[in-house]
C-alpha cells in the first residue's frame, strides 16, 4: 500500500511552474508565427512568388495571400 503525504503548498508550486512553462511555450509559438507573418509580408513586398514564401516561412497559401 502506498501512503503519500499531500502537501498543498508543494501542489500549488508545481501547478504554477507547469502553468509558467506552458505560458512560455505558447509565447514562443506566438512569436514565431508573428515573425513568419512579418517575413512573408516583406517577401511579398519584394515581389517573391507565393510558393517560395510558403516554403521559406512555413505558412499556408491562404495565410500568405491574406497578408496585405
MOPAC internal coordinates of N, CA, C and O (Angstrom, degrees):
PM7 1SCF
backbone

  N    0.0000 0     0.00 0     0.00 0    0    0    0
  C    1.4400 1     0.00 0     0.00 0    1    0    0
  C    1.5272 1   108.30 1     0.00 0    2    1    0
  O    1.2310 1   121.18 1   -44.91 1    3    2    1
  N    1.3201 1   115.35 1   135.09 1    3    2    1
  C    1.4546 1   121.09 1  -179.24 1    5    3    2
  C    1.5225 1   108.48 1   -98.09 1    6    5    3
  O    1.2310 1   121.45 1   -55.36 1    7    6    5
  N    1.2960 1   114.82 1   124.64 1    7    6    5
  C    1.4579 1   119.88 1   176.98 1    9    7    6
  C    1.5257 1   106.67 1  -117.95 1   10    9    7
  O    1.2310 1   121.10 1   -60.99 1   11   10    9
  N    1.3251 1   115.50 1   119.01 1   11   10    9
  C    1.4576 1   119.92 1  -178.84 1   13   11   10
  C    1.5181 1   108.62 1  -123.48 1   14   13   11
  O    1.2310 1   121.65 1   -36.25 1   15   14   13
  N    1.2901 1   114.45 1   143.75 1   15   14   13
  C    1.4550 1   119.05 1   177.43 1   17   15   14
  C    1.5142 1   108.81 1   -89.35 1   18   17   15
  O    1.2310 1   120.62 1   -48.34 1   19   18   17
  N    1.3055 1   116.41 1   131.66 1   19   18   17
  C    1.4551 1   121.94 1   177.46 1   21   19   18
  C    1.5223 1   107.73 1   -90.15 1   22   21   19
  O    1.2310 1   121.21 1   -52.63 1   23   22   21
  N    1.3191 1   115.28 1   127.37 1   23   22   21
  C    1.4481 1   120.51 1   178.55 1   25   23   22
  C    1.5265 1   107.66 1  -119.63 1   26   25   23
  O    1.2310 1   120.50 1   -70.04 1   27   26   25
  N    1.3159 1   116.64 1   109.96 1   27   26   25
  C    1.4528 1   123.29 1  -176.60 1   29   27   26
  C    1.5261 1   111.59 1   -57.73 1   30   29   27
  O    1.2310 1   119.95 1   134.35 1   31   30   29
  N    1.3045 1   117.71 1   -45.65 1   31   30   29
  C    1.4608 1   121.49 1  -178.27 1   33   31   30
  C    1.5353 1   111.56 1   -62.35 1   34   33   31
  O    1.2310 1   120.59 1   138.09 1   35   34   33
  N    1.3264 1   116.48 1   -41.91 1   35   34   33
  C    1.4588 1   120.42 1   177.68 1   37   35   34
  C    1.5230 1   110.48 1   -65.28 1   38   37   35
  O    1.2310 1   120.53 1   137.94 1   39   38   37
  N    1.3244 1   116.59 1   -42.06 1   39   38   37
  C    1.4521 1   121.46 1   178.81 1   41   39   38
  C    1.5295 1   110.80 1   -59.58 1   42   41   39
  O    1.2310 1   119.88 1   133.05 1   43   42   41
  N    1.3053 1   117.84 1   -46.95 1   43   42   41
  C    1.4626 1   122.38 1   179.54 1   45   43   42
  C    1.5242 1   110.33 1   -64.00 1   46   45   43
  O    1.2310 1   119.70 1   138.54 1   47   46   45
  N    1.3205 1   118.17 1   -41.46 1   47   46   45
  C    1.4638 1   121.82 1   179.34 1   49   47   46
  C    1.5267 1   110.93 1   -62.46 1   50   49   47
  O    1.2310 1   120.50 1   138.20 1   51   50   49
  N    1.3237 1   116.64 1   -41.80 1   51   50   49
  C    1.4684 1   120.89 1   179.26 1   53   51   50
  C    1.5273 1   109.98 1   -65.81 1   54   53   51
  O    1.2310 1   119.94 1   137.60 1   55   54   53
  N    1.3168 1   117.71 1   -42.40 1   55   54   53
  C    1.4631 1   121.26 1   178.90 1   57   55   54
  C    1.5317 1   111.26 1   -63.21 1   58   57   55
  O    1.2310 1   120.47 1   138.85 1   59   58   57
  N    1.3157 1   116.70 1   -41.15 1   59   58   57
  C    1.4696 1   120.36 1   178.14 1   61   59   58
  C    1.5269 1   110.85 1   -63.87 1   62   61   59
  O    1.2310 1   120.72 1   136.89 1   63   62   61
  N    1.3175 1   116.24 1   -43.11 1   63   62   61
  C    1.4607 1   120.26 1   179.73 1   65   63   62
  C    1.5241 1   110.77 1   -62.80 1   66   65   63
  O    1.2310 1   120.00 1   137.37 1   67   66   65
  N    1.3207 1   117.61 1   -42.63 1   67   66   65
  C    1.4626 1   121.57 1   178.78 1   69   67   66
  C    1.5291 1   110.42 1   -64.55 1   70   69   67
  O    1.2310 1   120.17 1   138.72 1   71   70   69
  N    1.3256 1   117.27 1   -41.28 1   71   70   69
  C    1.4587 1   121.23 1   179.06 1   73   71   70
  C    1.5224 1   110.67 1   -64.01 1   74   73   71
  O    1.2310 1   120.38 1   138.56 1   75   74   73
  N    1.3052 1   116.88 1   -41.44 1   75   74   73
  C    1.4552 1   121.77 1   178.54 1   77   75   74
  C    1.5214 1   110.75 1   -63.18 1   78   77   75
  O    1.2310 1   120.62 1   135.16 1   79   78   77
  N    1.3180 1   116.43 1   -44.84 1   79   78   77
  C    1.4625 1   121.08 1  -179.95 1   81   79   78
  C    1.5277 1   110.37 1   -61.83 1   82   81   79
  O    1.2310 1   120.17 1   136.16 1   83   82   81
  N    1.3212 1   117.28 1   -43.84 1   83   82   81
  C    1.4658 1   121.15 1   178.42 1   85   83   82
  C    1.5234 1   110.35 1   -64.15 1   86   85   83
  O    1.2310 1   120.37 1   138.95 1   87   86   85
  N    1.3216 1   116.90 1   -41.05 1   87   86   85
  C    1.4559 1   121.03 1   178.68 1   89   87   86
  C    1.5137 1   112.41 1   -62.95 1   90   89   87
  O    1.2310 1   120.50 1   138.90 1   91   90   89
  N    1.3083 1   116.65 1   -41.10 1   91   90   89
  C    1.4621 1   120.96 1   178.77 1   93   91   90
  C    1.5286 1   110.21 1   -65.64 1   94   93   91
  O    1.2310 1   120.36 1   136.08 1   95   94   93
  N    1.3297 1   116.92 1   -43.92 1   95   94   93
  C    1.4598 1   120.35 1   178.54 1   97   95   94
  C    1.5272 1   110.85 1   -61.55 1   98   97   95
  O    1.2310 1   120.25 1   137.49 1   99   98   97
  N    1.3226 1   117.12 1   -42.51 1   99   98   97
  C    1.4655 1   120.85 1   178.58 1  101   99   98
  C    1.5251 1   110.23 1   -64.44 1  102  101   99
  O    1.2310 1   120.24 1   141.13 1  103  102  101
  N    1.3120 1   117.14 1   -38.87 1  103  102  101
  C    1.4577 1   121.34 1   177.89 1  105  103  102
  C    1.5113 1   112.22 1   -61.80 1  106  105  103
  O    1.2310 1   120.44 1   137.18 1  107  106  105
  N    1.3299 1   116.76 1   -42.82 1  107  106  105
  C    1.4604 1   120.24 1   177.57 1  109  107  106
  C    1.5248 1   110.72 1   -64.79 1  110  109  107
  O    1.2310 1   120.32 1   138.62 1  111  110  109
  N    1.3279 1   117.00 1   -41.38 1  111  110  109
  C    1.4676 1   120.51 1   179.50 1  113  111  110
  C    1.5301 1   110.42 1   -63.40 1  114  113  111
  O    1.2310 1   120.37 1   135.53 1  115  114  113
  N    1.3247 1   116.91 1   -44.47 1  115  114  113
  C    1.4655 1   120.77 1   178.50 1  117  115  114
  C    1.5230 1   110.87 1   -62.45 1  118  117  115
  O    1.2310 1   120.63 1   136.97 1  119  118  117
  N    1.3118 1   116.39 1   -43.03 1  119  118  117
  C    1.4555 1   120.94 1   179.50 1  121  119  118
  C    1.5207 1   112.37 1   -63.91 1  122  121  119
  O    1.2310 1   120.70 1   139.41 1  123  122  121
  N    1.3156 1   116.28 1   -40.59 1  123  122  121
  C    1.4676 1   120.40 1   178.50 1  125  123  122
  C    1.5160 1   111.07 1   -64.09 1  126  125  123
  O    1.2310 1   120.46 1   139.17 1  127  126  125
  N    1.3262 1   116.73 1   -40.83 1  127  126  125
  C    1.4574 1   121.31 1   179.31 1  129  127  126
  C    1.5267 1   110.50 1   -65.48 1  130  129  127
  O    1.2310 1   120.49 1   135.90 1  131  130  129
  N    1.3233 1   116.68 1   -44.10 1  131  130  129
  C    1.4657 1   120.17 1   179.32 1  133  131  130
  C    1.5284 1   110.43 1   -63.32 1  134  133  131
  O    1.2310 1   120.37 1   141.58 1  135  134  133
  N    1.3188 1   116.90 1   -38.42 1  135  134  133
  C    1.4598 1   120.99 1   178.33 1  137  135  134
  C    1.5289 1   110.19 1   -65.15 1  138  137  135
  O    1.2310 1   120.03 1   139.69 1  139  138  137
  N    1.3271 1   117.54 1   -40.31 1  139  138  137
  C    1.4642 1   120.90 1   178.00 1  141  139  138
  C    1.5256 1   110.45 1   -63.54 1  142  141  139
  O    1.2310 1   120.23 1   139.25 1  143  142  141
  N    1.3242 1   117.17 1   -40.75 1  143  142  141
  C    1.4642 1   120.92 1   177.78 1  145  143  142
  C    1.5233 1   111.14 1   -63.55 1  146  145  143
  O    1.2310 1   120.40 1   137.20 1  147  146  145
  N    1.3206 1   116.84 1   -42.80 1  147  146  145
  C    1.4641 1   121.14 1   179.50 1  149  147  146
  C    1.5266 1   110.55 1   -64.83 1  150  149  147
  O    1.2310 1   120.35 1   137.89 1  151  150  149
  N    1.3200 1   116.94 1   -42.11 1  151  150  149
  C    1.4602 1   120.82 1   178.27 1  153  151  150
  C    1.5261 1   110.22 1   -63.19 1  154  153  151
  O    1.2310 1   120.37 1   136.88 1  155  154  153
  N    1.3293 1   116.90 1   -43.12 1  155  154  153
  C    1.4648 1   120.98 1   178.80 1  157  155  154
  C    1.5266 1   110.61 1   -63.20 1  158  157  155
  O    1.2310 1   120.11 1   140.52 1  159  158  157
  N    1.3156 1   117.39 1   -39.48 1  159  158  157
  C    1.4670 1   120.88 1   179.01 1  161  159  158
  C    1.5281 1   110.06 1   -61.44 1  162  161  159
  O    1.2310 1   120.72 1   134.44 1  163  162  161
  N    1.3188 1   116.22 1   -45.56 1  163  162  161
  C    1.4597 1   120.37 1   179.11 1  165  163  162
  C    1.5316 1   111.49 1   -64.64 1  166  165  163
  O    1.2310 1   120.81 1   141.84 1  167  166  165
  N    1.3101 1   116.06 1   -38.16 1  167  166  165
  C    1.4593 1   120.22 1   179.43 1  169  167  166
  C    1.5276 1   110.74 1   -67.38 1  170  169  167
  O    1.2310 1   120.38 1   141.97 1  171  170  169
  N    1.3386 1   116.87 1   -38.03 1  171  170  169
  C    1.4657 1   119.64 1   176.72 1  173  171  170
  C    1.5226 1   110.32 1   -64.75 1  174  173  171
  O    1.2310 1   120.57 1   140.02 1  175  174  173
  N    1.3184 1   116.52 1   -39.98 1  175  174  173
  C    1.4621 1   119.97 1   177.82 1  177  175  174
  C    1.5304 1   111.48 1   -63.35 1  178  177  175
  O    1.2310 1   120.75 1   150.39 1  179  178  177
  N    1.3139 1   116.18 1   -29.61 1  179  178  177
  C    1.4627 1   121.62 1   178.93 1  181  179  178
  C    1.5320 1   111.23 1   -87.08 1  182  181  179
  O    1.2310 1   120.73 1  -171.33 1  183  182  181
  N    1.3426 1   116.20 1     8.67 1  183  182  181
  C    1.4683 1   123.27 1   177.37 1  185  183  182
  C    1.5307 1   113.93 1    63.17 1  186  185  183
  O    1.2310 1   120.39 1  -146.18 1  187  186  185
  N    1.3251 1   116.86 1    33.82 1  187  186  185
  C    1.4618 1   120.36 1   173.52 1  189  187  186
  C    1.5300 1   108.48 1   -73.81 1  190  189  187
  O    1.2310 1   120.68 1   -28.56 1  191  190  189
  N    1.3056 1   116.30 1   151.44 1  191  190  189
  C    1.4591 1   120.77 1  -179.88 1  193  191  190
  C    1.5285 1   110.11 1   -75.12 1  194  193  191
  O    1.2310 1   120.95 1   -32.29 1  195  194  193
  N    1.3273 1   115.78 1   147.71 1  195  194  193
  C    1.4664 1   121.33 1  -175.53 1  197  195  194
  C    1.5295 1   112.32 1   -59.28 1  198  197  195
  O    1.2310 1   118.58 1   135.04 1  199  198  197
  N    1.3440 1   120.31 1   -44.96 1  199  198  197
  C    1.4750 1   118.18 1   178.55 1  201  199  198
  C    1.5371 1   112.86 1   -58.57 1  202  201  199
  O    1.2310 1   120.49 1   143.66 1  203  202  201
  N    1.3239 1   116.67 1   -36.34 1  203  202  201
  C    1.4675 1   120.86 1   177.98 1  205  203  202
  C    1.5265 1   110.16 1   -66.43 1  206  205  203
  O    1.2310 1   120.46 1   137.11 1  207  206  205
  N    1.3263 1   116.73 1   -42.89 1  207  206  205
  C    1.4698 1   121.03 1   179.21 1  209  207  206
  C    1.5225 1   110.05 1   -62.64 1  210  209  207
  O    1.2310 1   120.77 1   136.84 1  211  210  209
  N    1.3355 1   116.13 1   -43.16 1  211  210  209
  C    1.4683 1   120.41 1   177.83 1  213  211  210
  C    1.5271 1   110.59 1   -57.39 1  214  213  211
  O    1.2310 1   121.09 1   133.49 1  215  214  213
  N    1.3200 1   115.51 1   -46.51 1  215  214  213
  C    1.4663 1   120.73 1  -177.43 1  217  215  214
  C    1.5253 1   111.69 1   -64.39 1  218  217  215
  O    1.2310 1   120.08 1   138.45 1  219  218  217
  N    1.3161 1   117.44 1   -41.55 1  219  218  217
  C    1.4611 1   121.65 1  -175.88 1  221  219  218
  C    1.5307 1   112.88 1   -76.33 1  222  221  219
  O    1.2310 1   119.75 1   149.66 1  223  222  221
  N    1.3315 1   118.09 1   -30.34 1  223  222  221
  C    1.4643 1   120.61 1  -175.01 1  225  223  222
  C    1.5268 1   113.98 1  -104.23 1  226  225  223
  O    1.2310 1   120.17 1   159.28 1  227  226  225
  N    1.3298 1   117.29 1   -20.72 1  227  226  225
  C    1.4576 1   120.13 1  -176.26 1  229  227  226
  C    1.5154 1   112.98 1    81.45 1  230  229  227
  O    1.2310 1   120.45 1  -173.47 1  231  230  229
  N    1.3219 1   116.74 1     6.53 1  231  230  229
  C    1.4568 1   120.69 1   178.40 1  233  231  230
  C    1.5319 1   109.77 1   -82.98 1  234  233  231
  O    1.2310 1   120.73 1   -20.61 1  235  234  233
  N    1.3284 1   116.22 1   159.39 1  235  234  233
  C    1.4571 1   120.53 1   177.21 1  237  235  234
  C    1.5202 1   110.09 1   -81.37 1  238  237  235
  O    1.2310 1   121.25 1   -14.13 1  239  238  237
  N    1.3202 1   115.21 1   165.87 1  239  238  237
  C    1.4651 1   120.42 1   178.90 1  241  239  238
  C    1.5240 1   110.09 1   -59.87 1  242  241  239
  O    1.2310 1   120.27 1   137.58 1  243  242  241
  N    1.3250 1   117.08 1   -42.42 1  243  242  241
  C    1.4659 1   121.37 1  -179.75 1  245  243  242
  C    1.5306 1   111.16 1   -62.39 1  246  245  243
  O    1.2310 1   120.79 1   138.91 1  247  246  245
  N    1.3313 1   116.10 1   -41.09 1  247  246  245
  C    1.4733 1   119.95 1   179.59 1  249  247  246
  C    1.5308 1   110.56 1   -64.78 1  250  249  247
  O    1.2310 1   120.74 1   138.53 1  251  250  249
  N    1.3264 1   116.19 1   -41.47 1  251  250  249
  C    1.4588 1   120.34 1  -179.72 1  253  251  250
  C    1.5253 1   110.61 1   -67.12 1  254  253  251
  O    1.2310 1   120.56 1   136.04 1  255  254  253
  N    1.3278 1   116.54 1   -43.96 1  255  254  253
  C    1.4540 1   120.63 1  -179.37 1  257  255  254
  C    1.5303 1   112.18 1   -65.64 1  258  257  255
  O    1.2310 1   120.11 1   152.05 1  259  258  257
  N    1.3218 1   117.40 1   -27.95 1  259  258  257
  C    1.4689 1   121.16 1  -178.40 1  261  259  258
  C    1.5259 1   112.71 1   -76.19 1  262  261  259
  O    1.2310 1   120.68 1   165.71 1  263  262  261
  N    1.3245 1   116.30 1   -14.29 1  263  262  261
  C    1.4724 1   120.05 1  -179.16 1  265  263  262
  C    1.5072 1   109.07 1   -75.21 1  266  265  263
  O    1.2310 1   121.12 1   -46.65 1  267  266  265
  N    1.3217 1   115.45 1   133.35 1  267  266  265
  C    1.4707 1   119.89 1  -179.23 1  269  267  266
  C    1.4976 1   110.93 1  -100.25 1  270  269  267
  O    1.2310 1   120.10 1   180.00 1  271  270  269

